[in-house]
Amino acid sequence: MVAHVETGHAPRNRFIAFASRWLLTTNHKEIGTLYLCLSFGLFFIAGAMAMMMRIELFEPGIQVIDPLIYNQVLTLHGLVMVFGAVMPAFVGLANWMIPLMIGAPDMALPRLNNFSFWILPFAFLILLSSLFMEGGAPNFGWTFYAPLSTTYGPPSTDFFILGVHLMGISSILGAINIIVTIVNLRAPGMTYMKMPLFVWTWFITAFLLIMVMPVLAGCVTMMLTDRHFGTSFFEAAGGGDPVMFQHIFWFFGHPEVYIMILPGFGIASQIIPTFARKKLFGYHSMVYATAAIAFLSFIVWGHHMFTTGMPLFAELFFMYATMLIAVPTGVKVFNWVATMWRGSMTFETPMLFAIGFVMMFTIGGFSGLMLALVPADVQYHDTYFVVAHFHYVLYPGAIFGTMAAVYYWLPKWCGNMYDERLGKIHFWTATFAVNLTFFPMHFTGLAGMPRRIPDYSMQFADFNMVSSVGSWLLGLTQVLFLYIVIKTVRGGEKATDEVWEGAEGLEWTVPSPAPLHTFDTPPVIGDGDHR
Amino acid sequence: MNRPPRRRQTLLLGVLAVGMFGFAFALVPLYDIFCEITGLNGKTSNQAALLEEVQSTSAAETNRLVTINLLGQVARGLPWEFQPVETELVVRPGELTVTTYHARNRGTKTVVAQAVPSVSPGRAAKHLKKIECFCFEAQELAPGAAIDMPVRFLVDSELPPEIIALTLSYTMFPLPDAEAGQILSRNEGNQ
């Protein structure tokens, strides 16, 4: 909703109008834009923290950053990337695209939508403000294991707890909104099995969010009461158990990693058919595979804890359950490849990012399989091999997925085509830099370099230097991405309504740029139309 | 557009979220029960076992020996000495054994502390039956005071045959003053 204020003091009132437009908006497209802008900003903040760490890790020894500061930067890098960059970016895409893809006029609960977004900036303000507090920011890693975060946590840990609560509330409300929208507002004729896969993957992700974000909230609440109210959930002295912290955390944490990748699967499943000019291969199996991955994500948390002294039976159970996830994931990768098989492929930037996603996410998947093996994991645990693994699934996975989505839908959002030449430069430099940064970490990890430590012994020096140079290039490519997005929003060649030859879906039937209000009268989907 | 189903669904999903918040707390007792039944994390029962009962179900074996390593640790912030008098015992399953831990308060204040036991490997925990243990009660020591505390236990003959050695470890934790007062008065009530 746009607030119009007409008086003589133009500049000031223009500011009020601007502020109240964005503060009070209940429009799904505007809220989607807000989510995307916030996550882009936080992506750069957390990225700057990564750059700081790579400066320190350029050479062995302590040169630039005090180890205590290093721990804080490391913790906030993880927290802000997970909760601030990846998750809000996907929620932003969901806000923009789900109503357009299912033919709905808006989200089902628009005011709740506004509320869930506007909690977030405050959550991150609270979290990031801890950097300037006495005793420093949280310094226990994004997994905040007790007793590091309870007995030994800095005073600012309480701000961290409040921040996590707010992020959790925002995510839960956003997820409720997405489910209610998908259940109620599909256009007539759009059955569940006709929904685009991005909508399907988000539908399942939203259930994951509702199931596990409250568990995270419970976990930080127990931390809070342990710290201040005399309880002993995680304190052995009072009959508690610090290992229980890890069970509760990873019960949240493992579904969380699928929350950060399932929407990416959906994005790849939208983009690859468009540029292969074929229907998606195996639509039904894609839906079932997503559901299977979501289900399995609840019973594999123990694979993060193989070295805590689990009994053999539990280790075997978690090992086999984890390896089972490779089956539905393999189905997905097979279907993407089969969609491209004998397609009339063209390689515009979104397609490049989607193919890069499939290839490099699979590398991360394979290192995940290696980590699932108990005897191997005992050696890999807490080394750079783990860092290499999860950065391969998150950077070329979740983040390349988001970038593919931005290139794919940006012309629909702002009506202008992006600069294809710059987009391709962005993709190729980012791909080169991602591999230069994270591939050597496999080797240092296998050789035994521990993670989360600012110093390392001499034999790791060369690979770390390569990683650092790669990371700075990677940081630069994202500045190029920012430039491309701003340039596209400000002008450029006008996009057609369909934008991409061969693109299917309701979002391409509305004008470019998409007007503020679309599908006031729902479109009708016939029996013959399929996705 | 029909409002009621939308409102009902929102409410249901909200209830699900609240329920999952409760589930996180339900995990705590579940975890404890699970560990107690399976003895997974080396927690031994904090109830004294009855000697007659244990001996009736567990015949003494003559041809099997199990090594018991004893450890004693002091938690952060407790100025106590605390160690086993013997660090290694060789016992027969089913045979009653008595050993002693020694504690001395080197601090300047009277402190109440409680020992928390742990058995490794965890699977052995439920086969270690304690007839009498200082860990069942809180211990109070004045500055400079020392105490010798007995543990009477037996390893039952159902201990899996592949376990030839196990470690019994105690960590002595200081109790907060308020809690200490309650526990001491409860202990006195029991006696």
Boltz contact constraints between the chains, C-beta under 6 A:
constraints:
  - contact:
      token1: [A, 108]
      token2: [B, 6]
      max_distance: 6.0
  - contact:
      token1: [A, 172]
      token2: [B, 17]
      max_distance: 6.0
  - contact:
      token1: [A, 176]
      token2: [B, 10]
      max_distance: 6.0
  - contact:
      token1: [A, 176]
      token2: [B, 13]
      max_distance: 6.0
  - contact:
      token1: [A, 180]
      token2: [B, 6]
      max_distance: 6.0
  - contact:
      token1: [A, 180]
      token2: [B, 9]
      max_distance: 6.0
  - contact:
      token1: [A, 180]
      token2: [B, 10]
      max_distance: 6.0
  - contact:
      token1: [A, 184]
      token2: [B, 6]
      max_distance: 6.0
  - contact:
      token1: [A, 210]
      token2: [B, 13]
      max_distance: 6.0
  - contact:
      token1: [A, 210]
      token2: [B, 16]
      max_distance: 6.0
  - contact:
      token1: [A, 210]
      token2: [B, 17]
      max_distance: 6.0
  - contact:
      token1: [A, 211]
      token2: [B, 20]
      max_distance: 6.0
  - contact:
      token1: [A, 214]
      token2: [B, 17]
      max_distance: 6.0
  - contact:
      token1: [A, 214]
      token2: [B, 20]
      max_distance: 6.0
  - contact:
      token1: [A, 214]
      token2: [B, 21]
      max_distance: 6.0
  - contact:
      token1: [A, 215]
      token2: [B, 20]
      max_distance: 6.0
  - contact:
      token1: [A, 215]
      token2: [B, 24]
      max_distance: 6.0
  - contact:
      token1: [A, 217]
      token2: [B, 21]
      max_distance: 6.0
  - contact:
      token1: [A, 218]
      token2: [B, 21]
      max_distance: 6.0
  - contact:
      token1: [A, 218]
      token2: [B, 24]
      max_distance: 6.0
  - contact:
      token1: [A, 218]
      token2: [B, 25]
      max_distance: 6.0
  - contact:
      token1: [A, 236]
      token2: [B, 116]
      max_distance: 6.0
  - contact:
      token1: [A, 237]
      token2: [B, 75]
      max_distance: 6.0
  - contact:
      token1: [A, 237]
      token2: [B, 173]
      max_distance: 6.0
  - contact:
      token1: [A, 244]
      token2: [B, 31]
      max_distance: 6.0
  - contact:
      token1: [A, 248]
      token2: [B, 27]
      max_distance: 6.0
  - contact:
      token1: [A, 311]
      token2: [B, 40]
      max_distance: 6.0
